């Protein structure tokens, strides 16, 4: 039979195994996949920054380069990536996809050659060759909505499906009249384009009215000289249309990685930018997607004190850990408190189970009126057998008293049988 010490050790080991399984469940994978845009594009630059931050905690960020937000949304819907940067207005079909938040403004930029006679009111554009982005890009999707918002017929102009490099080259060789870009203001290819003396921004009239017709658009101000002070680019402050990029995650992404992505977003995007004020981003507003609860709490309330001294994956899930530990706290702990009493009862039961047989013999003796010697001898042999079984019980020292008491009880009954035997012999 097992001792109290062995039984306690078994319970402790069981609890340790349960705790280990819980910790293993809480520990996140060491890698995740993020869908960005084309290489050397704005999203790719942002993704590289996320990769550097996540690497501090040993997390490998695999960046998938795509044609843009439309393709990113398709990959996220198919759950072939864990997260994606999505342009404002790009929809996903999977209702379980969640947003961490909006993370930065993406101006809708229109570049033309100096001297080009293109109306600043986009409703009057006619017969223009417009590079409006590759199929699958957010630019192409946004420009289609833009045309509807300003009342342009699809055949009013010639839309060219070109990547950003080909669009700039088309402006240079005059095969393109206008190039449209939806990207962060400091995207590398745009920064290079701004430096070209033969290129200029096309300022749009009525940008506020146009933005109001696009449910996912805002207007922002680019200060004069924001992009360059020598030469001054832009030459004057401009009010331009801007969308809000979102960081979205698949439902299978581990909660600790959602937490870490959110912390990275706060670090990257909460500072003052060229066209945004401090703490404008990340934001839980304007996502057009359900916002992940973990991300919402971090963005609105900031990191908890746990983040200061626990590993990120544990700090991210302290509440979840508490919930998972509830069965141990409310079931195992009371069980451990009851263990000594249960063990004592079990040790006593090993002795008490013999008492019905002793009691049966006593009742037979009470009813004996004319017992013969052989019947009394049979009772005595039965009691001797009981005494032998009790003597061979292996009980801890603290629980042997019950055995001694039972054997004394047997001895008293045997003495009674012996007295009756003597009376029968002399009768």
Secondary structure as a PSIPRED ss2 file (coil, helix, strand):
# PSIPRED VFORMAT (PSIPRED V4.0)

   1 X C   1.000  0.000  0.000
   2 X C   1.000  0.000  0.000
   3 X C   1.000  0.000  0.000
   4 X H   0.000  1.000  0.000
   5 X H   0.000  1.000  0.000
   6 X H   0.000  1.000  0.000
   7 X H   0.000  1.000  0.000
   8 X H   0.000  1.000  0.000
   9 X H   0.000  1.000  0.000
  10 X H   0.000  1.000  0.000
  11 X H   0.000  1.000  0.000
  12 X H   0.000  1.000  0.000
  13 X H   0.000  1.000  0.000
  14 X H   0.000  1.000  0.000
  15 X H   0.000  1.000  0.000
  16 X H   0.000  1.000  0.000
  17 X H   0.000  1.000  0.000
  18 X H   0.000  1.000  0.000
  19 X H   0.000  1.000  0.000
  20 X H   0.000  1.000  0.000
  21 X H   0.000  1.000  0.000
  22 X H   0.000  1.000  0.000
  23 X H   0.000  1.000  0.000
  24 X H   0.000  1.000  0.000
  25 X H   0.000  1.000  0.000
  26 X H   0.000  1.000  0.000
  27 X C   1.000  0.000  0.000
  28 X C   1.000  0.000  0.000
  29 X C   1.000  0.000  0.000
  30 X C   1.000  0.000  0.000
  31 X E   0.000  0.000  1.000
  32 X E   0.000  0.000  1.000
  33 X E   0.000  0.000  1.000
  34 X E   0.000  0.000  1.000
  35 X E   0.000  0.000  1.000
  36 X C   1.000  0.000  0.000
  37 X C   1.000  0.000  0.000
  38 X C   1.000  0.000  0.000
  39 X C   1.000  0.000  0.000
  40 X C   1.000  0.000  0.000
  41 X C   1.000  0.000  0.000
  42 X H   0.000  1.000  0.000
  43 X H   0.000  1.000  0.000
  44 X H   0.000  1.000  0.000
  45 X H   0.000  1.000  0.000
  46 X H   0.000  1.000  0.000
  47 X H   0.000  1.000  0.000
  48 X H   0.000  1.000  0.000
  49 X H   0.000  1.000  0.000
  50 X H   0.000  1.000  0.000
  51 X H   0.000  1.000  0.000
  52 X H   0.000  1.000  0.000
  53 X H   0.000  1.000  0.000
  54 X H   0.000  1.000  0.000
  55 X H   0.000  1.000  0.000
  56 X C   1.000  0.000  0.000
  57 X C   1.000  0.000  0.000
  58 X C   1.000  0.000  0.000
  59 X C   1.000  0.000  0.000
  60 X E   0.000  0.000  1.000
  61 X E   0.000  0.000  1.000
  62 X E   0.000  0.000  1.000
  63 X E   0.000  0.000  1.000
  64 X E   0.000  0.000  1.000
  65 X C   1.000  0.000  0.000
  66 X C   1.000  0.000  0.000
  67 X C   1.000  0.000  0.000
  68 X C   1.000  0.000  0.000
  69 X H   0.000  1.000  0.000
  70 X H   0.000  1.000  0.000
  71 X H   0.000  1.000  0.000
  72 X H   0.000  1.000  0.000
  73 X H   0.000  1.000  0.000
  74 X H   0.000  1.000  0.000
  75 X H   0.000  1.000  0.000
  76 X H   0.000  1.000  0.000
  77 X H   0.000  1.000  0.000
  78 X C   1.000  0.000  0.000
  79 X C   1.000  0.000  0.000
  80 X C   1.000  0.000  0.000
  81 X C   1.000  0.000  0.000
  82 X C   1.000  0.000  0.000
  83 X E   0.000  0.000  1.000
  84 X E   0.000  0.000  1.000
  85 X E   0.000  0.000  1.000
  86 X E   0.000  0.000  1.000
  87 X C   1.000  0.000  0.000
  88 X C   1.000  0.000  0.000
  89 X C   1.000  0.000  0.000
  90 X C   1.000  0.000  0.000
  91 X C   1.000  0.000  0.000
  92 X C   1.000  0.000  0.000
  93 X C   1.000  0.000  0.000
  94 X C   1.000  0.000  0.000
  95 X C   1.000  0.000  0.000
  96 X C   1.000  0.000  0.000
  97 X C   1.000  0.000  0.000
  98 X E   0.000  0.000  1.000
  99 X E   0.000  0.000  1.000
 100 X E   0.000  0.000  1.000
 101 X E   0.000  0.000  1.000
 102 X E   0.000  0.000  1.000
 103 X E   0.000  0.000  1.000
 104 X E   0.000  0.000  1.000
 105 X E   0.000  0.000  1.000
 106 X E   0.000  0.000  1.000
 107 X E   0.000  0.000  1.000
 108 X E   0.000  0.000  1.000
 109 X E   0.000  0.000  1.000
 110 X E   0.000  0.000  1.000
 111 X E   0.000  0.000  1.000
 112 X E   0.000  0.000  1.000
 113 X E   0.000  0.000  1.000
 114 X C   1.000  0.000  0.000
 115 X C   1.000  0.000  0.000
 116 X C   1.000  0.000  0.000
 117 X C   1.000  0.000  0.000
 118 X C   1.000  0.000  0.000
 119 X C   1.000  0.000  0.000
 120 X C   1.000  0.000  0.000
 121 X C   1.000  0.000  0.000
 122 X H   0.000  1.000  0.000
 123 X H   0.000  1.000  0.000
 124 X H   0.000  1.000  0.000
 125 X C   1.000  0.000  0.000
 126 X C   1.000  0.000  0.000
 127 X C   1.000  0.000  0.000
 128 X C   1.000  0.000  0.000
 129 X E   0.000  0.000  1.000
 130 X E   0.000  0.000  1.000
 131 X E   0.000  0.000  1.000
 132 X C   1.000  0.000  0.000
 133 X C   1.000  0.000  0.000
 134 X C   1.000  0.000  0.000
 135 X C   1.000  0.000  0.000
 136 X C   1.000  0.000  0.000
 137 X C   1.000  0.000  0.000
 138 X H   0.000  1.000  0.000
 139 X H   0.000  1.000  0.000
 140 X H   0.000  1.000  0.000
 141 X H   0.000  1.000  0.000
 142 X H   0.000  1.000  0.000
 143 X H   0.000  1.000  0.000
 144 X H   0.000  1.000  0.000
 145 X H   0.000  1.000  0.000
 146 X H   0.000  1.000  0.000
 147 X H   0.000  1.000  0.000
 148 X H   0.000  1.000  0.000
 149 X H   0.000  1.000  0.000
 150 X H   0.000  1.000  0.000
 151 X C   1.000  0.000  0.000
 152 X C   1.000  0.000  0.000
 153 X C   1.000  0.000  0.000
 154 X C   1.000  0.000  0.000
 155 X C   1.000  0.000  0.000
 156 X C   1.000  0.000  0.000
 157 X C   1.000  0.000  0.000
 158 X E   0.000  0.000  1.000
 159 X E   0.000  0.000  1.000
 160 X E   0.000  0.000  1.000
 161 X C   1.000  0.000  0.000
 162 X C   1.000  0.000  0.000
 163 X C   1.000  0.000  0.000
 164 X H   0.000  1.000  0.000
 165 X H   0.000  1.000  0.000
 166 X H   0.000  1.000  0.000
 167 X H   0.000  1.000  0.000
 168 X H   0.000  1.000  0.000
 169 X H   0.000  1.000  0.000
 170 X H   0.000  1.000  0.000
 171 X H   0.000  1.000  0.000
 172 X H   0.000  1.000  0.000
 173 X C   1.000  0.000  0.000
 174 X C   1.000  0.000  0.000
 175 X C   1.000  0.000  0.000
 176 X C   1.000  0.000  0.000
 177 X C   1.000  0.000  0.000
 178 X E   0.000  0.000  1.000
 179 X E   0.000  0.000  1.000
 180 X E   0.000  0.000  1.000
 181 X E   0.000  0.000  1.000
 182 X E   0.000  0.000  1.000
 183 X E   0.000  0.000  1.000
 184 X C   1.000  0.000  0.000
 185 X C   1.000  0.000  0.000
 186 X C   1.000  0.000  0.000
 187 X C   1.000  0.000  0.000
 188 X H   0.000  1.000  0.000
 189 X H   0.000  1.000  0.000
 190 X H   0.000  1.000  0.000
 191 X H   0.000  1.000  0.000
 192 X H   0.000  1.000  0.000
 193 X H   0.000  1.000  0.000
 194 X H   0.000  1.000  0.000
 195 X C   1.000  0.000  0.000
 196 X C   1.000  0.000  0.000
 197 X C   1.000  0.000  0.000
 198 X C   1.000  0.000  0.000
 199 X E   0.000  0.000  1.000
 200 X E   0.000  0.000  1.000
 201 X E   0.000  0.000  1.000
 202 X C   1.000  0.000  0.000
 203 X C   1.000  0.000  0.000
 204 X C   1.000  0.000  0.000
 205 X C   1.000  0.000  0.000
 206 X C   1.000  0.000  0.000
 207 X H   0.000  1.000  0.000
 208 X H   0.000  1.000  0.000
 209 X H   0.000  1.000  0.000
 210 X H   0.000  1.000  0.000
 211 X H   0.000  1.000  0.000
 212 X H   0.000  1.000  0.000
 213 X H   0.000  1.000  0.000
 214 X C   1.000  0.000  0.000
 215 X C   1.000  0.000  0.000
 216 X C   1.000  0.000  0.000
 217 X E   0.000  0.000  1.000
 218 X E   0.000  0.000  1.000
 219 X E   0.000  0.000  1.000
 220 X E   0.000  0.000  1.000
 221 X E   0.000  0.000  1.000
 222 X E   0.000  0.000  1.000
 223 X C   1.000  0.000  0.000
 224 X C   1.000  0.000  0.000
 225 X C   1.000  0.000  0.000
 226 X C   1.000  0.000  0.000
 227 X C   1.000  0.000  0.000
 228 X E   0.000  0.000  1.000
 229 X E   0.000  0.000  1.000
 230 X C   1.000  0.000  0.000
 231 X C   1.000  0.000  0.000
 232 X E   0.000  0.000  1.000
 233 X E   0.000  0.000  1.000
 234 X C   1.000  0.000  0.000
 235 X C   1.000  0.000  0.000
 236 X C   1.000  0.000  0.000
 237 X C   1.000  0.000  0.000
 238 X E   0.000  0.000  1.000
 239 X E   0.000  0.000  1.000
 240 X E   0.000  0.000  1.000
 241 X E   0.000  0.000  1.000
 242 X E   0.000  0.000  1.000
 243 X E   0.000  0.000  1.000
 244 X E   0.000  0.000  1.000
 245 X E   0.000  0.000  1.000
 246 X E   0.000  0.000  1.000
 247 X E   0.000  0.000  1.000
 248 X E   0.000  0.000  1.000
 249 X E   0.000  0.000  1.000
 250 X C   1.000  0.000  0.000
 251 X C   1.000  0.000  0.000
 252 X C   1.000  0.000  0.000
 253 X C   1.000  0.000  0.000
 254 X C   1.000  0.000  0.000
 255 X H   0.000  1.000  0.000
 256 X H   0.000  1.000  0.000
 257 X H   0.000  1.000  0.000
 258 X H   0.000  1.000  0.000
 259 X H   0.000  1.000  0.000
 260 X H   0.000  1.000  0.000
 261 X H   0.000  1.000  0.000
 262 X H   0.000  1.000  0.000
 263 X H   0.000  1.000  0.000
 264 X H   0.000  1.000  0.000
 265 X H   0.000  1.000  0.000
 266 X H   0.000  1.000  0.000
 267 X H   0.000  1.000  0.000
 268 X H   0.000  1.000  0.000
 269 X H   0.000  1.000  0.000
 270 X C   1.000  0.000  0.000
 271 X C   1.000  0.000  0.000
 272 X C   1.000  0.000  0.000
 273 X C   1.000  0.000  0.000
 274 X C   1.000  0.000  0.000
 275 X C   1.000  0.000  0.000
 276 X C   1.000  0.000  0.000
 277 X C   1.000  0.000  0.000
 278 X C   1.000  0.000  0.000
 279 X C   1.000  0.000  0.000
 280 X C   1.000  0.000  0.000
 281 X C   1.000  0.000  0.000
 282 X C   1.000  0.000  0.000
 283 X E   0.000  0.000  1.000
 284 X C   1.000  0.000  0.000
 285 X C   1.000  0.000  0.000
 286 X C   1.000  0.000  0.000
 287 X C   1.000  0.000  0.000
 288 X C   1.000  0.000  0.000
 289 X C   1.000  0.000  0.000
 290 X E   0.000  0.000  1.000
 291 X E   0.000  0.000  1.000
 292 X C   1.000  0.000  0.000
 293 X H   0.000  1.000  0.000
 294 X H   0.000  1.000  0.000
 295 X H   0.000  1.000  0.000
 296 X H   0.000  1.000  0.000
 297 X H   0.000  1.000  0.000
 298 X H   0.000  1.000  0.000
 299 X H   0.000  1.000  0.000
 300 X H   0.000  1.000  0.000
 301 X H   0.000  1.000  0.000
 302 X C   1.000  0.000  0.000
 303 X C   1.000  0.000  0.000
 304 X C   1.000  0.000  0.000
 305 X C   1.000  0.000  0.000
 306 X H   0.000  1.000  0.000
 307 X H   0.000  1.000  0.000
 308 X H   0.000  1.000  0.000
 309 X H   0.000  1.000  0.000
 310 X C   1.000  0.000  0.000
 311 X C   1.000  0.000  0.000
 312 X H   0.000  1.000  0.000
 313 X H   0.000  1.000  0.000
 314 X H   0.000  1.000  0.000
 315 X H   0.000  1.000  0.000
 316 X C   1.000  0.000  0.000
 317 X C   1.000  0.000  0.000
 318 X H   0.000  1.000  0.000
 319 X H   0.000  1.000  0.000
 320 X H   0.000  1.000  0.000
 321 X H   0.000  1.000  0.000
 322 X H   0.000  1.000  0.000
 323 X H   0.000  1.000  0.000
 324 X H   0.000  1.000  0.000
 325 X H   0.000  1.000  0.000
 326 X H   0.000  1.000  0.000
 327 X H   0.000  1.000  0.000
 328 X H   0.000  1.000  0.000
 329 X H   0.000  1.000  0.000
 330 X H   0.000  1.000  0.000
 331 X H   0.000  1.000  0.000
 332 X H   0.000  1.000  0.000
 333 X H   0.000  1.000  0.000
 334 X H   0.000  1.000  0.000
 335 X H   0.000  1.000  0.000
 336 X H   0.000  1.000  0.000
 337 X H   0.000  1.000  0.000
 338 X H   0.000  1.000  0.000
 339 X H   0.000  1.000  0.000
 340 X H   0.000  1.000  0.000
 341 X H   0.000  1.000  0.000
 342 X H   0.000  1.000  0.000
 343 X H   0.000  1.000  0.000
 344 X H   0.000  1.000  0.000
 345 X H   0.000  1.000  0.000
 346 X H   0.000  1.000  0.000
 347 X H   0.000  1.000  0.000
 348 X H   0.000  1.000  0.000
 349 X H   0.000  1.000  0.000
 350 X H   0.000  1.000  0.000
 351 X H   0.000  1.000  0.000
 352 X H   0.000  1.000  0.000
 353 X C   1.000  0.000  0.000
 354 X C   1.000  0.000  0.000
 355 X H   0.000  1.000  0.000
 356 X H   0.000  1.000  0.000
 357 X H   0.000  1.000  0.000
 358 X H   0.000  1.000  0.000
 359 X H   0.000  1.000  0.000
 360 X H   0.000  1.000  0.000
 361 X H   0.000  1.000  0.000
 362 X H   0.000  1.000  0.000
 363 X H   0.000  1.000  0.000
 364 X H   0.000  1.000  0.000
 365 X H   0.000  1.000  0.000
 366 X H   0.000  1.000  0.000
 367 X H   0.000  1.000  0.000
 368 X C   1.000  0.000  0.000
 369 X C   1.000  0.000  0.000
 370 X C   1.000  0.000  0.000
 371 X C   1.000  0.000  0.000
 372 X C   1.000  0.000  0.000
 373 X H   0.000  1.000  0.000
 374 X H   0.000  1.000  0.000
 375 X H   0.000  1.000  0.000
 376 X H   0.000  1.000  0.000
 377 X H   0.000  1.000  0.000
 378 X H   0.000  1.000  0.000
 379 X H   0.000  1.000  0.000
 380 X H   0.000  1.000  0.000
 381 X H   0.000  1.000  0.000
 382 X H   0.000  1.000  0.000
 383 X H   0.000  1.000  0.000
 384 X H   0.000  1.000  0.000
 385 X H   0.000  1.000  0.000
 386 X H   0.000  1.000  0.000
 387 X H   0.000  1.000  0.000
 388 X H   0.000  1.000  0.000
 389 X H   0.000  1.000  0.000
 390 X H   0.000  1.000  0.000
 391 X H   0.000  1.000  0.000
 392 X C   1.000  0.000  0.000
 393 X C   1.000  0.000  0.000
 394 X C   1.000  0.000  0.000
 395 X C   1.000  0.000  0.000
 396 X C   1.000  0.000  0.000
 397 X H   0.000  1.000  0.000
 398 X H   0.000  1.000  0.000
 399 X H   0.000  1.000  0.000
 400 X C   1.000  0.000  0.000
 401 X H   0.000  1.000  0.000
 402 X H   0.000  1.000  0.000
 403 X H   0.000  1.000  0.000
 404 X H   0.000  1.000  0.000
 405 X H   0.000  1.000  0.000
 406 X H   0.000  1.000  0.000
 407 X H   0.000  1.000  0.000
 408 X H   0.000  1.000  0.000
 409 X H   0.000  1.000  0.000
 410 X H   0.000  1.000  0.000
 411 X H   0.000  1.000  0.000
 412 X H   0.000  1.000  0.000
 413 X H   0.000  1.000  0.000
 414 X H   0.000  1.000  0.000
 415 X H   0.000  1.000  0.000
 416 X H   0.000  1.000  0.000
 417 X H   0.000  1.000  0.000
 418 X H   0.000  1.000  0.000
 419 X H   0.000  1.000  0.000
 420 X H   0.000  1.000  0.000
 421 X H   0.000  1.000  0.000
 422 X H   0.000  1.000  0.000
 423 X H   0.000  1.000  0.000
 424 X H   0.000  1.000  0.000
 425 X H   0.000  1.000  0.000
 426 X H   0.000  1.000  0.000
 427 X C   1.000  0.000  0.000
